[in-house]
């Protein structure tokens, strides 16, 4: 029994290539996130994940800040599988000193010869603690909050290819100022607090233990004068024993949902690309 237990702990991706006897198709993705977007994978019941994520500054500055490595944004995340169909997480990010609580729950699972998709719901709430009351004395707690609701729809087309679509609604109680050509804030702020995006992503498995992942999330009602851009991310997932490494390039420094969906500032065409990685450990 001990060797079997050791194997399961050392091979986090073994479940990717299995199909349950009840013809339910197993995980379309090998990690809880594609790159930025949540995937339809959930933690197994009783599994506890510890995730350390780093997102550095833009590469374009070169050796001045060692291609962004001198300026790291870090996120610590704890994930727990309450049920096979229900996962919760709590995290803290350096970006806007944000605390994030979320739940992910499976609604329908893809079947080998039946329903063609896995459908998962995702809800999160983020608290921006960077805004100081000493600077904004009228700041209330609810002004710090933002919310996300997503429907994650994935299909595992083969052992190699999986794709996902993620219709998204998110609401920021406080939106960032938009400035005119003279540098003055436009009042009232033309950006609607309630915003919509359509996330899309996928993975292609090139080897037994590694794949290339990509996701993109176009914003559907961003004000045309906003400086923010759509997040585009490309990465590699690598399984090494008891860990999964996710290494990627992205134009977003934020790692929580409302941050990368609504406040991605980088432009790929201007070299405003960040290197980042996630280290995932399951217990």
Number of C-alpha atoms within 10 A of each C-alpha: 5 6 8 8 9 11 13 14 16 15 16 20 24 14 13 15 15 13 14 11 8 8 12 18 24 20 25 27 28 27 23 18 17 28 31 27 27 23 27 29 24 27 22 15 14 13 16 19 18 17 19 16 21 22 27 23 24 27 19 16 13 11 11 11 14 14 18 21 20 12 14 18 20 22 22 16 19 16 21 22 21 15 16 14 18 19 24 21 18 17 19 20 20 18 20 15 16 21 21 21 18 18 17 25 22 20 13 16 22 21 19 17 9 11 13 16 21 24 20 24 18 21 19 21 21 23 19 21 15 12 13 10 12 8 8 9 8 9 13 10 11 12 15 18 20 23 20 22 19 23 22 27 21 27 24 23 12 11 12 15 17 19 22 25 22 25 15 22 18 22 19 22 14 14 18 14 16 20 15 12 8 6 8 10 13 14 10 8 14 15 18 15 15 15 19 23 21 17 25 21 24 24 26 18 19 11 10 12 17 20 20 21 24 22 24 22 25 17 19 13 12 19 14 10 13 16 14 21 21 23 27 25 24 21 22 20 23 20 20 14 15 17 18 23 19 24 21 21 22 29 24 31 27 28 23 23 24 22 19 23 29 26 20 20 18 23 18 16 7 9 13 17 25 24 24 24 20 21 15 19 16 18 10
